[in-house]
Amino acid sequence: MTAEPQLPAPASAPPGAPGSSSEPVPDGYLGRRQLRTGTAGWVLLAGLGVAAVISGDYAGWNFGLAEGGFGGLLVATVLMGVMYTAMVFGLAELGAALPTAGGGYTFARRALGPWGGYATGVAVLIEYAIAPAAIATFIGGYVESLGLFGITDGWWIYLAVYGLFIGIHLLGVGEALRVMLAIAAVAVVGLVLFLLGAIPGFDAANLTDIAPTDATGASDLLPFGIMGIWAAFPFAIWFFLAVECVPLAAEEARDPARSMPRGIVAAMGVLAVLAILMLVFTTGAGGAQLISESANPPVDGLEEGTLQTVVNYMGLAGLVASFFSIVYAYSRQTFALSRAGYLPRALSVTNSRKAPVLALVVPGVIGFLLTLTGQGAVLLNMAVFGATVSYVLMMVSHIVLRRREPELERPYRTPGGTATTGVALVLAALAVVATFLVDPLAAVLTLGAYALFLAYFALYSRHHLVAAAPEEEFAALAAAEDELR
């Protein structure tokens, strides 16, 4: 018999933090806000991590070639790979120690108080609410280019994608994660087939066919100079973006103390290998100049033929897998923030199959409306900005908890401790700045949305928190233990 997530028992004490207060809630409040526990083992958790990211191997990363050339993007990918690996180790520790649906919000709530928890949760929510909108626009483009169903108007596809996959999620987490794992497996097979087809056409000269500029440090390998490495950070992130969503499944995992670390670390291992292989062989087969402008890099890296068509269809599967899994992620982040009163409480009510209905539907409606702007690239960069801000706050949370609460039970401990997450923190801060180098408009728009969320908390929700919510209970128990010392 496997253990289920151990949430703290309800307590009457409010989350003791200056400037926040809680209210009594009706009987049955938490009973109407329950997820299905013990559903996902480590394989499904690893599948969630890979599926959330897999579309980034098919498209998006390649635009970094136009910012840094092959050498610049390669260095950026290695650095971002180090950042994500270090961060994943930290999140594995935190997810095993504090297994709730809040993920990064839970960790920051414990370490940094209500303001820090909310700021982290909102940054994560912005990332996960916007990323599916960007991916939906790419799905529409794929469907149109493949001539599927005779569709030529993309918004019908956006609507169908949101409707279909939110509907599957409403059936329950077990069904949703199994469908997601199957789609992700197809997408991974597509990448393997592409690599097998690209290796014979690989030519090292193709890696450096972008002419050097007059930038400082420019060369054949670094045509845009040293600064090109930094400018390529946001695109290198697409090889790994959203792997950090795995801890959001903690309440629905079997034995999260063991399955959470195994799942997220396994997912990161798969993604790191795929990132290097796709960067090297796609660019080497198609040429850096061609691939830097491609909307479909694996297809453009192959000669015309049956394999190219097969990979094209499997690229669509990759986009669907990421869309599907990030919908899961935004719903759980919305659910956790709502259950604790940071967002309107109605968003966290679950149906008979323990799926949070409005937490799935409301961000989905907002995402669909964003697709109608047609600004897929801007949406992608907005998602990256939200993600990197959350990484900074989550790594600060790990360091603070290690120092403030050394006795906290940690079934898994980060290799290297705070030195490891300190590396991730520095690289994440550099990545935040890099988003302004690439797309200042996207960064400013995201800051504006972030400011509106913070204003809502400052003016209303911080006075209406729910002390009995698991994340608030964790913080209240920690405060009580501090007083007893």
C-alpha positions in Angstrom: 0.0 0.0 0.0 1.5 3.3 -1.0 1.4 6.5 1.1 -0.6 9.5 0.1 0.4 13.1 0.5 0.4 14.1 4.2 -1.3 17.5 4.5 -1.3 19.2 7.8 -4.4 18.8 10.0 -6.7 21.9 10.2 -5.8 24.4 12.7 -7.6 27.5 14.0 -4.6 29.8 13.9 -4.4 32.3 11.0 -1.3 32.5 8.9 0.7 34.8 11.1 2.1 37.4 8.8 2.0 41.2 8.9 -0.6 42.8 6.6 -2.6 39.6 6.0 -5.7 38.2 7.7 -8.0 35.2 7.4 -11.7 34.6 7.6 -13.7 31.7 8.9 -15.0 29.5 6.1 -18.2 27.5 5.8 -18.3 23.9 6.9 -17.4 21.6 4.0 -15.2 24.3 2.3 -12.2 22.0 1.8 -14.5 19.1 1.1 -15.6 20.8 -2.1 -12.0 21.5 -3.0 -10.4 18.1 -3.1 -8.1 16.6 -5.7 -7.9 12.9 -6.4 -4.9 11.7 -4.3 -2.6 8.8 -5.0 -3.2 8.8 -8.8 0.2 9.5 -10.4 3.4 7.5 -9.9 6.9 8.7 -10.9 6.5 7.6 -14.5 3.4 9.7 -15.0 5.2 12.6 -13.2 8.2 12.3 -15.5 5.8 12.1 -18.5 4.2 15.3 -17.3 7.6 17.1 -17.2 8.6 15.9 -20.6 5.2 16.6 -22.2 5.1 20.1 -20.9 8.4 20.9 -22.6 8.5 18.7 -25.7 7.1 21.3 -28.1 10.1 23.4 -27.4 12.3 20.8 -29.1 10.2 21.2 -32.3 10.1 24.9 -32.5 11.0 28.2 -30.7 14.6 27.5 -29.7 15.8 28.0 -33.2 15.2 31.7 -33.2 18.1 31.9 -30.8 20.4 31.3 -33.7 19.4 34.7 -35.0 20.5 36.2 -31.7 23.7 34.3 -30.9 24.5 32.1 -33.8 25.2 28.4 -33.2 28.0 29.0 -30.7 26.0 31.6 -28.8 22.9 29.4 -28.6 25.0 26.4 -27.7 26.6 28.2 -24.7 23.2 29.6 -23.7 21.7 26.2 -23.9 24.4 24.7 -21.7 24.0 27.5 -19.1 20.2 27.3 -19.1 20.6 23.5 -18.8 22.7 24.0 -15.8 20.2 26.5 -14.4 17.3 24.1 -14.9 19.2 21.1 -13.5 20.2 22.9 -10.4 16.6 24.3 -10.0 15.1 20.8 -10.5 17.2 19.4 -7.7 16.0 22.2 -5.5 12.3 21.7 -6.5 12.6 18.0 -5.9 13.6 18.7 -2.3 10.9 21.2 -1.8 8.2 19.2 -3.5 8.9 16.1 -1.3 9.0 18.2 1.9 5.9 20.3 1.1 3.7 18.2 -1.1 0.7 20.4 -2.1 -0.9 21.5 -5.3 0.6 25.0 -4.9 4.1 24.0 -6.1 6.3 27.1 -6.2 3.7 29.2 -4.4 3.7 26.7 -1.5 7.5 26.9 -1.2 7.6 30.7 -1.3 4.6 31.0 1.1 6.5 29.0 3.7 9.8 30.9 3.1 8.8 34.4 2.2 5.3 34.9 3.7 2.0 35.7 2.0 3.4 38.4 -0.3 6.3 36.2 -1.5 4.0 33.2 -1.9 1.5 35.2 -3.9 4.2 36.9 -6.1 5.7 33.5 -6.9 2.3 31.9 -7.6 1.2 34.7 -9.9 4.5 34.6 -11.9 4.0 30.9 -12.4 0.3 31.4 -13.3 1.2 34.1 -15.9 3.7 31.6 -17.5 1.2 28.7 -17.6 -1.8 30.8 -18.7 0.0 32.5 -21.6 2.2 29.6 -22.8 -0.8 27.5 -24.0 -2.1 30.5 -26.0 1.2 30.7 -27.8 1.3 27.0 -28.4 -2.3 27.0 -29.7 -1.4 29.5 -32.4 1.4 27.2 -33.5 -1.0 24.2 -33.5 -3.3 26.3 -35.7 -0.4 27.0 -38.1 0.5 23.3 -38.2 -3.1 22.2 -39.0 -3.4 24.8 -41.7 0.0 23.9 -43.3 -0.8 20.2 -43.3 -4.1 20.8 -44.9 -6.0 19.0 -42.1 -9.8 19.1 -42.2 -9.6 21.7 -45.0 -9.3 24.4 -42.3 -7.9 27.8 -43.3 -9.0 30.0 -40.4 -6.9 29.4 -37.3 -9.3 30.6 -34.6 -11.5 27.5 -35.1 -8.6 25.4 -34.2 -7.7 27.5 -31.1 -11.3 27.0 -29.9 -11.4 23.3 -30.6 -8.0 22.7 -28.9 -9.0 24.5 -25.8 -12.5 22.9 -25.7 -11.3 19.3 -26.3 -8.4 19.2 -23.9 -10.0 21.1 -21.1 -12.9 18.6 -21.5 -10.5 15.7 -21.1 -9.0 17.2 -18.0 -12.5 17.5 -16.5 -12.8 13.7 -16.6 -10.1 13.5 -13.9 -6.3 13.6 -13.4 -5.7 9.9 -14.0 -7.3 9.9 -17.4 -5.7 13.2 -18.4 -2.2 12.2 -17.4 -2.4 8.9 -19.3 -3.6 10.6 -22.5 -0.8 13.2 -22.1 1.8 10.5 -21.6 0.7 8.7 -24.8 0.8 11.9 -26.9 4.3 12.8 -25.4 5.6 9.3 -26.3 4.5 9.9 -29.9 6.3 13.3 -29.9 9.5 11.8 -28.5 9.4 9.0 -31.2 9.1 11.8 -33.8 12.3 13.5 -32.5 14.2 10.1 -32.6 13.0 9.6 -36.2 14.1 13.1 -37.1 17.6 12.6 -35.6 18.0 9.3 -37.4 17.2 11.1 -40.7 19.3 14.2 -39.9 22.5 12.4 -38.9 23.4 11.4 -42.5 22.9 15.0 -43.7 24.9 16.5 -41.0 27.7 18.9 -42.1 29.8 20.8 -39.5 30.1 23.7 -42.0 26.3 24.3 -41.7 26.8 25.2 -38.0 28.6 28.4 -38.8 27.0 29.6 -42.0 25.8 32.9 -40.4 28.3 35.6 -41.3 30.1 37.3 -38.3 29.0 40.9 -37.5 31.2 43.6 -36.1 30.0 43.0 -32.5 32.6 42.6 -29.8 34.0 39.1 -29.8 32.4 38.2 -33.1 33.7 35.1 -34.9 32.4 32.3 -37.1 31.2 30.4 -34.0 29.9 33.6 -32.3 28.7 35.7 -35.2 26.9 38.2 -32.8 29.7 38.3 -30.3 29.7 37.7 -26.6 26.4 39.6 -26.0 24.8 37.2 -28.4 25.1 34.5 -25.8 23.1 36.5 -23.3 20.5 37.4 -25.9 20.0 33.7 -26.7 19.0 32.8 -23.1 15.2 33.2 -23.6 15.3 30.8 -26.6 17.6 28.3 -24.9 14.9 28.2 -22.1 12.5 26.7 -24.6 14.3 23.5 -24.4 13.3 23.2 -20.7 10.5 25.7 -20.0 7.7 24.2 -17.8 9.6 21.1 -16.5 9.1 22.9 -13.1 5.4 22.1 -13.3 5.9 18.6 -11.9 5.6 19.6 -8.2 2.1 20.9 -8.9 1.0 17.3 -9.1 2.1 16.6 -5.5 -1.3 16.2 -4.0 -2.3 13.7 -6.7 0.9 11.7 -6.6 1.5 8.3 -5.0 4.1 8.6 -2.3 5.2 12.1 -3.3 8.3 12.0 -1.0 9.7 9.4 -3.4 7.9 9.8 -6.7 8.3 13.6 -7.0 12.1 13.7 -7.0 12.3 10.6 -9.2 9.8 12.0 -11.7 11.2 15.5 -12.1 14.9 14.5 -12.2 14.1 11.8 -14.8 12.2 14.3 -16.9 15.1 16.8 -16.8 17.6 14.1 -17.8 15.6 13.2 -20.9 15.1 16.9 -21.8 18.8 17.7 -21.4 19.8 15.0 -23.8 17.2 16.0 -26.4 18.2 19.7 -26.2 21.8 19.1 -27.2 20.9 16.6 -29.9 18.2 18.8 -31.5 20.4 21.9 -31.4 23.4 20.2 -33.0 21.8 18.0 -35.6 19.0 20.3 -36.7 21.4 23.1 -37.3 24.0 20.8 -38.8 21.6 19.3 -41.2 19.7 22.4 -42.3 22.2 25.2 -41.7 22.1 27.9 -39.0 20.8 30.6 -41.4 17.9 28.5 -42.6 17.0 27.1 -39.3 17.1 30.5 -37.6 14.2 31.6 -39.7 12.2 28.3 -39.7 8.7 27.9 -38.3 9.3 24.1 -38.3 13.0 23.4 -37.8 12.9 19.5 -37.9 11.0 19.5 -41.1 13.3 22.1 -42.7 16.3 20.1 -41.6 15.2 17.0 -43.6 15.0 16.4 -47.3 11.6 16.1 -48.8 10.1 12.7 -48.5 8.0 10.4 -46.3 10.1 10.9 -43.2 9.7 14.7 -43.5 5.9 14.3 -43.6 5.9 11.8 -40.6 8.0 14.2 -38.5 5.7 17.1 -39.4 2.7 15.2 -38.0 4.6 14.2 -34.9 5.6 17.8 -34.4 1.9 18.5 -34.1 1.7 15.8 -31.5 4.5 17.6 -29.6 2.6 20.8 -29.6 -0.5 19.1 -28.4 1.4 17.3 -25.6 2.8 20.6 -24.3 -0.5 22.4 -24.6 -2.3 19.5 -22.8 0.2 19.3 -19.9 0.5 23.1 -19.3 -3.3 23.3 -19.1 -3.0 20.8 -16.2 -0.3 23.1 -14.7 -2.3 26.3 -14.8 -5.4 24.6 -13.4 -3.5 23.4 -10.3 -1.8 26.7 -9.7 -5.1 28.5 -10.0 -6.7 25.9 -7.8 -4.2 26.3 -5.0 -4.2 30.1 -5.0 -8.0 30.1 -5.0 -8.4 27.5 -2.3 -6.2 29.6 0.0 -8.1 32.8 -0.8 -5.5 34.6 -2.9 -7.7 34.4 -6.0 -11.6 34.2 -6.0 -12.6 31.1 -4.0 -15.0 29.8 -6.6 -12.1 28.9 -8.9 -11.1 26.0 -6.7 -14.4 24.1 -6.4 -13.9 20.6 -7.9 -16.4 18.3 -9.6 -17.4 14.7 -8.8 -14.2 13.5 -10.5 -12.1 15.8 -8.3 -11.2 18.1 -11.2 -11.2 21.9 -10.6 -13.7 23.1 -13.1 -13.4 26.9 -13.1 -9.6 26.6 -12.6 -9.5 24.8 -15.9 -12.1 26.9 -17.8 -11.4 30.5 -16.7 -7.7 30.7 -17.6 -8.6 28.7 -20.8 -11.0 31.4 -21.9 -8.4 34.1 -21.2 -5.8 32.1 -23.2 -8.2 31.6 -26.1 -8.8 35.4 -26.2 -5.0 35.9 -26.3 -4.7 33.6 -29.3 -6.9 36.0 -31.3 -4.1 38.6 -31.1 -2.1 36.4 -33.4 1.1 37.5 -31.6 2.5 34.1 -30.9 6.1 35.3 -30.5 5.2 38.0 -28.0 3.1 35.6 -26.0 6.1 33.2 -25.9 8.4 35.9 -24.5 5.8 37.0 -22.0 5.6 33.4 -20.7 9.4 33.3 -20.5 9.4 36.5 -18.4 6.9 35.1 -16.0 8.8 31.9 -15.7 12.2 33.4 -15.0 10.8 35.7 -12.3 9.3 32.6 -10.6 12.6 30.8 -10.8 14.3 33.6 -8.9 11.7 33.5 -6.2 11.7 29.7 -5.9 15.4 29.5 -5.6 15.4 32.2 -2.9 12.8 30.2 -1.1 15.0 27.0 -1.1 17.9 29.0 0.3 15.8 30.7 3.0 14.2 27.4 4.1 17.5 25.6 4.3 18.9 28.3 6.6 15.7 29.1 8.6 14.3 25.6 8.9 17.2 23.2 8.9 15.1 20.6 10.9 12.3 20.5 8.3 11.8 16.9 7.2 13.4 16.5 3.8 12.9 13.1 2.3 15.1 14.2 -0.6 18.0 16.6 -0.3 19.4 18.7 -3.1 23.0 17.6 -4.1 25.2 20.5 -3.1 22.5 22.2 -1.1 22.2 25.9 -1.3 25.3 26.2 -3.5 23.4 24.3 -6.2 20.3 26.5 -6.0 22.5 29.6 -5.7 23.9 28.8 -9.2 20.3 28.5 -10.5 19.4 31.8 -8.8 22.2 33.8 -10.4 21.4 32.3 -13.9 17.7 32.9 -13.5 18.4 36.6 -12.6 20.5 36.9 -15.7 17.7 35.3 -17.7 15.1 37.8 -16.4 17.3 40.7 -17.7 17.8 38.8 -21.0 14.1 39.0 -21.7 14.4 42.8 -21.9 17.2 42.5 -24.4 15.1 40.4 -26.8 11.6 41.7 -26.4 11.1 44.8 -24.2 7.4 45.0 -25.2 6.7 41.5 -23.9 8.5 42.1 -20.7 6.7 45.4 -20.1 3.3 43.9 -20.9 4.0 41.0 -18.5 5.1 43.5 -15.8 1.8 45.3 -16.3 -0.3 42.1 -15.8 1.9 41.2 -12.8 1.2 44.7 -11.2 -2.5 44.2 -11.6 -2.4 40.9 -9.8 -0.3 42.4 -7.0 -2.8 45.3 -6.7 -5.7 42.8 -6.3 -3.8 41.1 -3.4 -2.8 44.4 -1.8 -6.3 45.9 -1.9 -8.5 42.8 -1.3 -7.3 39.2 -1.1 -4.6 39.5 1.5 -7.4 40.4 4.0 -9.4 37.2 3.1 -7.0 34.3 3.2 -8.2 30.9 4.2 -6.2 29.7 7.3 -7.4 26.1 6.8 -5.9 25.7 3.3 -2.9 23.3 3.3 -0.4 25.9 2.2 -1.5 28.3 4.9 -1.5 25.5 7.4 2.1 24.7 6.6 3.1 28.3 7.2 1.0 28.6 10.4 2.6 25.4 11.9 6.1 26.7 11.0 5.3 30.0 12.8 4.0 28.1 15.8 7.2 26.0 16.0 9.3 29.1 15.8 7.5 30.6 18.8 8.1 27.4 20.9 11.9 27.5 20.3 
